Amino acid sequence: MSTRAALIRRAKRNYFIGIRTPWTLDDEQVWDATHRVGTWSFVAAGILMIVAAFLGSPGVWAMFLGIAVAVVVPIVYSCVEWRRLHPQGRPGDTPR
């Protein structure tokens, strides 16, 4: 894994860098789990885009697919993980 991909995994919860969804900003555990998944999602998308660069015209669609995967997977995962940890709450609610 590249150094840059590993850097996002170690980012602490903040409002400036990282995967900033309401769910990741609300819970440190969700932040960490989402960034672990996001790291692999970004790496997989990067590999797919490198391969797609050699495919010519059909590769453009593969590049779009790679970008979509890199964006959608961490967002959906952060929501699912937050709901798993907070089944009755909404982001910003105080823990019970």
C-alpha positions in Angstrom: 0.0 0.0 0.0 1.3 3.4 -0.9 2.3 6.0 1.8 -0.4 8.4 0.8 -3.1 5.7 1.2 -1.8 4.9 4.6 -1.9 8.6 5.6 -5.7 8.8 5.2 -6.1 5.8 7.4 -4.2 7.4 10.2 -5.9 10.8 10.0 -7.6 11.9 13.2 -11.2 13.1 13.1 -11.4 16.7 11.9 -13.4 19.0 9.6 -10.7 19.6 7.0 -9.3 16.3 5.6 -10.6 12.8 5.2 -14.0 11.2 4.5 -16.2 13.8 6.2 -19.8 12.5 6.5 -22.2 13.3 9.3 -21.6 9.8 10.6 -17.8 9.9 10.6 -17.7 13.3 12.2 -20.1 12.1 14.9 -18.2 9.0 16.1 -14.5 8.3 16.3 -15.0 4.5 15.9 -17.0 5.1 12.7 -14.3 7.5 11.5 -11.6 4.9 11.9 -13.6 2.1 10.3 -14.6 4.2 7.4 -11.1 5.3 6.7 -9.9 1.7 6.8 -12.5 0.8 4.1 -11.9 4.1 2.2 -8.1 3.4 2.0 -8.8 0.1 0.3 -11.5 1.6 -1.9 -9.2 4.4 -3.1 -6.3 1.9 -3.8 -8.7 -0.4 -5.7 -10.1 2.5 -7.7 -6.5 3.7 -8.5 -5.5 0.2 -9.8 -8.7 0.0 -11.9 -8.0 3.4 -13.4 -4.4 2.5 -14.2 -5.6 -0.7 -16.0 -8.4 1.3 -17.7 -5.8 3.8 -19.1 -4.6 1.0 -21.4 -8.0 -0.1 -22.6 -8.6 2.9 -24.9 -12.2 4.2 -25.3 -13.9 1.5 -23.1 -11.4 2.3 -20.4 -13.1 5.7 -19.9 -16.1 4.0 -18.5 -13.9 1.8 -16.2 -12.3 5.0 -14.9 -15.7 6.5 -14.1 -16.6 3.2 -12.4 -13.4 3.4 -10.3 -14.2 7.0 -9.2 -17.8 6.0 -8.4 -16.6 3.1 -6.3 -14.0 5.2 -4.4 -16.7 7.8 -3.6 -19.8 5.7 -2.9 -18.4 2.8 -0.9 -16.9 4.8 2.0 -20.1 7.0 2.2 -22.4 4.1 2.3 -20.1 2.2 4.7 -20.0 5.1 7.1 -23.8 5.3 7.3 -24.1 1.5 7.8 -21.5 1.4 10.4 -23.0 4.4 12.3 -26.4 2.8 12.2 -24.9 -0.5 13.5 -23.4 1.4 16.5 -26.3 3.8 17.1 -29.5 1.9 16.1 -31.9 4.5 17.7 -30.0 7.7 17.2 -29.3 10.5 14.6 -25.9 12.1 14.0 -25.3 14.7 16.7 -27.4 12.9 19.3 -25.7 12.5 22.7 -24.8 8.9 23.6 -27.1 7.2 26.1 
